[in-house]
Amino acid sequence: MADATPVTCDFCGAVAPGGETPLTWTLAVENGRRRRFCEECSRRHLRSMEAKLDSEWW
């Protein structure tokens, strides 16, 4: 049974189409918590992600 909770971007709140995380989205683990970021936020904050900064610092 599929989870009814929509997949949303943890930064801007965008909702993933189809209820599944698209391959173009980024998944990060911050303080033991999974966080998903849409393609637009992933591109905008790529350098911060590569530097392993928590999204609070973006």
Backbone as JSON, one array per atom type, in Angstrom:
{
  "sequence": "MADATPVTCDFCGAVAPGGETPLTWTLAVENGRRRRFCEECSRRHLRSMEAKLDSEWW",
  "N": [[0.85, -1.19, 0.0], [0.61, 2.16, -0.89], [2.1, 5.12, 0.48], [0.13, 7.82, 1.56], [1.03, 10.35, 1.98], [2.12, 13.3, 0.49], [5.12, 13.9, -1.41], [7.28, 16.4, -0.58], [9.32, 19.34, -1.15], [11.75, 20.08, 1.18], [12.71, 22.59, 1.45], [11.5, 24.65, -0.2], [8.89, 23.79, -0.37], [7.69, 22.71, -2.63], [5.66, 20.35, -4.39], [6.09, 16.99, -5.28], [5.39, 15.57, -8.43], [3.11, 12.89, -8.98], [3.49, 11.62, -6.55], [5.85, 10.35, -5.84], [9.39, 10.51, -5.18], [11.11, 12.34, -7.54], [13.8, 11.47, -9.83], [15.43, 13.65, -10.25], [15.48, 15.1, -7.94], [17.1, 15.89, -4.79], [18.37, 14.0, -2.08], [19.06, 14.3, 1.3], [20.67, 13.7, 4.45], [20.22, 15.07, 7.49], [21.18, 15.62, 10.7], [20.28, 13.05, 11.32], [17.82, 12.97, 10.08], [15.88, 12.51, 7.18], [15.91, 14.57, 4.33], [14.37, 16.12, 1.59], [14.95, 17.72, -1.52], [13.79, 19.79, -4.12], [14.4, 19.91, -7.71], [14.98, 22.55, -8.55], [15.72, 23.91, -6.12], [17.85, 22.27, -5.43], [19.68, 22.79, -7.5], [20.1, 25.54, -7.08], [21.32, 25.6, -4.56], [23.57, 24.03, -4.7], [26.41, 24.28, -4.2], [26.49, 24.71, -1.42], [25.42, 22.32, -0.58], [27.37, 20.52, -1.45], [29.41, 21.32, 0.21], [28.54, 20.28, 2.49], [26.91, 21.68, 4.24], [24.31, 22.2, 6.57], [20.87, 22.65, 5.69], [19.84, 24.79, 7.06], [21.73, 26.78, 6.95], [21.72, 27.77, 4.38]],
  "CA": [[0.0, 0.0, 0.0], [1.43, 3.37, -1.02], [1.92, 6.15, 1.5], [-0.7, 8.9, 1.04], [1.68, 11.62, 2.24], [2.82, 13.78, -0.7], [6.55, 14.2, -1.28], [7.47, 17.84, -0.75], [10.66, 19.89, -0.97], [11.9, 20.57, 2.55], [13.18, 23.98, 1.45], [10.51, 25.59, -0.75], [7.55, 23.25, -0.24], [7.17, 22.19, -3.9], [5.14, 18.99, -4.28], [6.54, 16.13, -6.37], [4.28, 14.99, -9.19], [3.0, 11.44, -8.93], [3.62, 11.1, -5.2], [7.15, 9.71, -5.62], [10.52, 11.43, -5.32], [11.71, 12.27, -8.87], [15.24, 11.24, -9.86], [16.14, 14.93, -10.29], [15.5, 15.69, -6.6], [18.23, 15.52, -3.95], [18.06, 13.49, -0.75], [20.15, 14.54, 2.25], [20.39, 13.32, 5.83], [20.7, 16.11, 8.4], [20.87, 15.28, 12.09], [19.55, 11.8, 11.34], [16.51, 13.14, 9.45], [15.92, 12.6, 5.72], [15.35, 15.8, 3.77], [14.31, 16.08, 0.13], [14.99, 19.04, -2.14], [13.4, 19.75, -5.52], [15.47, 20.16, -8.67], [15.32, 23.98, -8.54], [16.46, 24.19, -4.89], [19.1, 21.52, -5.51], [20.6, 23.54, -8.37], [20.4, 26.84, -6.47], [22.13, 25.45, -3.35], [24.5, 22.94, -4.94], [27.7, 24.49, -3.52], [26.28, 24.51, 0.01], [25.23, 20.88, -0.38], [28.67, 19.87, -1.6], [30.21, 21.67, 1.38], [27.88, 19.56, 3.56], [26.26, 22.6, 5.18], [22.9, 21.93, 6.81], [20.02, 23.58, 4.95], [19.61, 25.99, 7.88], [22.76, 27.78, 6.61], [21.58, 28.25, 3.01]],
  "C": [[0.88, 1.24, 0.0], [1.1, 4.36, 0.1], [1.16, 7.32, 0.88], [-0.06, 10.27, 1.24], [2.41, 12.09, 0.99], [4.29, 14.07, -0.4], [6.72, 15.68, -1.56], [8.93, 18.22, -0.55], [10.75, 20.48, 0.43], [12.41, 22.01, 2.6], [12.09, 24.94, 0.98], [9.08, 25.09, -0.66], [6.93, 22.73, -1.53], [6.74, 20.74, -3.72], [5.58, 18.2, -5.5], [5.34, 15.56, -7.11], [4.28, 13.47, -9.06], [3.2, 10.83, -7.57], [4.92, 10.36, -4.9], [8.24, 10.74, -5.82], [11.13, 11.28, -6.71], [13.23, 12.06, -8.79], [16.04, 12.53, -9.85], [16.18, 15.63, -8.94], [16.69, 15.16, -5.83], [17.73, 15.04, -2.6], [19.27, 13.71, 0.14], [19.71, 14.05, 3.63], [21.04, 14.36, 6.73], [20.24, 15.77, 9.81], [19.99, 14.03, 12.18], [18.18, 11.85, 10.67], [16.67, 13.26, 7.94], [15.25, 13.88, 5.27], [15.43, 15.7, 2.26], [14.24, 17.5, -0.4], [14.68, 18.93, -3.62], [14.58, 20.12, -6.42], [15.92, 21.63, -8.63], [16.15, 24.35, -7.3], [17.82, 23.48, -4.9], [20.12, 22.28, -6.35], [21.04, 24.85, -7.71], [21.39, 26.71, -5.32], [23.18, 24.35, -3.47], [25.83, 23.11, -4.19], [27.58, 24.28, -2.01], [26.11, 23.02, 0.32], [26.57, 20.15, -0.46], [29.58, 20.16, -0.41], [29.64, 21.02, 2.65], [27.34, 20.49, 4.66], [24.81, 22.18, 5.36], [22.08, 23.0, 6.1], [19.69, 24.84, 5.75], [20.57, 27.13, 7.49], [22.63, 28.33, 5.21], [20.92, 29.58, 3.02]]
}
